[in-house]
Amino acid sequence: MEDIIHELSSDNCDEDSSTHSPRDSPSLIPRPSPLPLPSIFNILVDLEAKLRTMDPLSPTVQNLLHQLQEKMPYHPPLEIVSRPPLNWPTALLRIDRHLKSTFDDALNNLGYPLSLSEESFLRDLIHHPCGWSATPSQYRNASGFRYINKLFFPQLDGSLEPVLDNGTWPEDAPYFPLGMEPGPPTFVLFISKSSAISRYYLLFDYTLFRAGNTLKEVFDGMRDFRYTPSSSKPEFAPWKAEDPCSDYGDIEAYFPHYVHHPEHGNWCLAWQIPEPPGEISTNGADFINQITMCK
């Protein structure tokens, strides 16, 4: 197991070891052996099915939740999202896609103090079932976000700053069990401070929506599915979307994708993350490209 640990982190031996383990140094906590696919996948499918018909607090549901958590020892506590504040008719399972992000990290990403009311809405947003949490500081200028700013939505003058995302970043990926595939973000909350009044944008499946000027507006819109063609409340139209620039290719290529390592089976980067076309990293080699690749 130690050989696996050093193989995965050998390209980053000069970095602080805390960046490679969700809870402690990788030399102290061994990486989990890949679990057989049915071990976690069947539990996950069964739990989600039970949530559609059973009380989230029922012994059956809670037992499945406990089983799933045991299979994911490096993840933050799993959550069942039900009742207020979303008030959706069906309870949903929330699995955090980041292993170490905190509420303070989200506040730091915003870059300015919030009122108590806005702090409350930020907490509620973080607990959305999409599984997002604060974008790690070292990835706020990642290749994919620079692509979005400079090439996909150039009309916003590079003002989009990621606050929350539900992508899996490379140092967390080896801790994801089989049956739960890590990958690029499908939800990202951006803040733009290019004018006197800050504006929030939601990126959902690479459509960028104008989500409001306050976190309350963002939360209300997320609750009512205003990022989809049909809102849950007919009186609310979907959020307006920004027109993307159509001159560039597949944006997903600029975010991390993963495959199983051919030897030990843990998730690792499928390819080296490219720089956006016409872009040169201002910090030398991009941090994401220093993570060990699959051989």
N, C-alpha and C positions, 0 to 999 in steps of 0.2 A: 504493500500500500504506500509506503514511503517513496518508492520509485515512481509511482504514479503522481504523487504530489509534486515531486521535484521536476518531473517531466512537464507537467502542466504549467509550472510557474518559473521554469528556468530562464525564459526570456525577460523576466521581470525581477531578477534577483536584486537589482538595485533599488526597487521600490519598497515602500513599507509593506510588510507582510499582511497587514490588516486589510489591504485592498483585495486580498485573494480569498478571504474566508469570511462568511457572514457573521460569525460569532467570535472567532479567535484565530490565532495563527494556524495556517494549514499544517504546520509541523506538529501541532498539538491535537487537532481534530481531523481524523482521517476522512477522506472523501467517501461518501456512501457508495457501496457497490451498486451497480445498476439493478433496479428491481425488475423482475419479470413483468412484462406488459400487463397481463391480466390482474396482477396483484394490486395495482393502483387504478387502472382504467375501469375495471368492473366495479370497484367501490365508488368511484366518481360517478359513473353512469347510474348506479343504483341510488346513490344519495340524491342526485338531481331529479330522478324520477319520483322518489319519495316526497321531495319538497313540493311537488305539484299537487299532491293529494293529502299530505299529512301535516299535522302541527309541527313546526320547527322544533318545539320543545319536547316532542314525544320521545320516549326511550329509544325507539327504532332509529329515528333520525340522529339523535345525539350519539348513539353507539356507532353509526356509520361515520359521523363527523370525527369521533375519537379515533377510529381505525385509520381514517385518511390522514389525520394529523400525525399519527405514529409513523406513517410511511413517508412523511415530509419533515424530518426532524430539524432541518435548517431553516424552514420557513417561519415567518411570523404566524401567530395564531390565526387559523382559518375562521371565517365569519359566515354566519347565515344572516343575510340582509332581509329584514321583513319589517312590516308595520312602519311607524313613523321613523324618519321623516319622509321616506319615499312614498309610503302608502300604496305600494303596488299590490295587486291581488295575489301574486304568487311570490313566495320566498325564493331567494337566489343565493347560491354559494359564492362567496368572494374569496379569491386566492390572490394574495399580493404577488405581483410580478417582480418586485424588488425585495431583497432580503434584509437591507439595513436602513432604508430611508425612514426619516422621522418627520414629525410635524414641524419641528424647527427648521429642517432642511427645506420644507415647502415655504415657510416664512422667508428664509434667506433667499430663495429663488424669486420671490416677489420683490424683494429689495426695499420695502417700505412698511411701516407699522400699519396694522389693521385695527379697526374698531372691534370691540368685543363681539358685535353682531356679525361682522365679516369673518372674524376668526371662527365663529361657530359654523358658518356656511362652508368655510374651507375644510373644517373637520368632516362635515357631512359629505362634501365632495370626495374627500380622500377615501371614504368608506363606500363609494359607489361600487357596484358589483363588477365593473370592468377591470378591477384589480390594479388601478394605477396608484402611484404615490410619487413623492418628490423625485424629480429627475436628479441623479447624482451630479454634483458640481463639475466633475471632470468630464462629463458627457454633454454639458449644456451647449458646447460648441462642436459637437460631433459632426461628422461628415454629412449625415442625413439632415440635420437641422440647418447646416449651412446651405445645403441644396435647396431646402424649402425656402429659406430666406432670399438667397441670391438668384435662384434660377426658376423656382416653381411659382413664387408669388413676389416677383420683383417690384410690383407696384407698392408694396408695403415698406420699401426702402430698408430692408434688413432689420426691421424693428422687432421681429418675433423672438421672444425669450421663453424657452420651455420652463414650465412650472411643475407640471405633473405629466407622467407618461406611464403606459403599461407595457413598454418593451422590456425585454430581458437583456441586460448588459453582460459582456463576456465573463467577468469574474464570478457572476452569479450562476451562469448556465450549467456548470458541472454539478451543481447541487440540485438541479431539477431531475426528478425521477423519470424513468421511461413511462410513457403513457401520458405525459404532460409536456408537450413540446414548447420550448422557449422560442422566441422569435422577435421580430420587429414590432414597434408599437402600432396599435390600431386606434388608440385614443391618446391625444396629447392636448393639454391645456397650455396655451401660450398667453403671455401678457405683452402688450405693446405700449410703450411709454413715449411714442413719437409725438404726442400732442399733450396739451395741458391736462386732459382727462385720460387716464389709462383705459385701455380697451382690452377685453379678453376675446380670444379666439379658440375655438375647438377644432382640432383636426381629427376627423373620424374617417377611417379608410381613405385618407389622403384627399378628402374634401375639407376645405377650410371654411368654417362657419363663423359669422360674427355673433359672439355669444353674449355680449352685453358689456356694460361699464362697471358692474359690481359682481362680486361672487354670489350674491343672492340671485341675480339674474341668471348667472351660469347654472346654479343649482336648480332653480325653477325650470329652466329649459332642459336640463339633463333628466330631471324627474318626469317631464312631460314629453320626452323623446323628440325634442324639436330639431334634432340632427338627423331625423328620418323623414321620408316623404309624408308619413301620416302620423301626426302628433296624437298623443293619447287624449288630448282635449281638443275638440273641433274648433273651439274659439281661438286657439293658438296656431298660427301658421308656422311652418318650419322656419328655422333661422335662415337668413340670407347667406349665401356662400360667395366667397371671392372667386373670381375667374382665374384659373391657373394659366400659366404660360404653357403653350403646347409645343414648344420648340425642343423640349428635352425628353429623355427617355424615362425608363422605369425608376421611380424614386426609391422603391423598395431595395434596390441593389446597394443603396448607400447606408442602409441600416444592417445590423447583425442578423445573420441567419445561421442555423446550427445543423450539424450532423453528428452522428455517433462516432466517437473515436474508434478507429479500427482495432485497437488493442484492448483498451479497458472499457469501452462502451459509453463513457460519459459524454455529455454534449460538449462540442467545441465548435469554433467558427468554421463555417463551410467555405468561406473565401475571404481574402484580404479586402477590407473595406476600401473602396477607391475614393479619391478626392473628387469633388464635384467638377464637371468640365469647366476649364478655365480658372479653377480655383487652386491656389497654393496655400497650404496650411501655414499660418503665421507662427506656429509653435514647433516647426520641424515636423518630424514623424508624428502623425496623429496618434494620440494615446491609445485609441482602439486597435491600431495596427500592431501594437507592441505585445498584445496578448498572444499566447502560443496558438498556432494554427494546427489543424489536423494535418498529419503527414501523409 
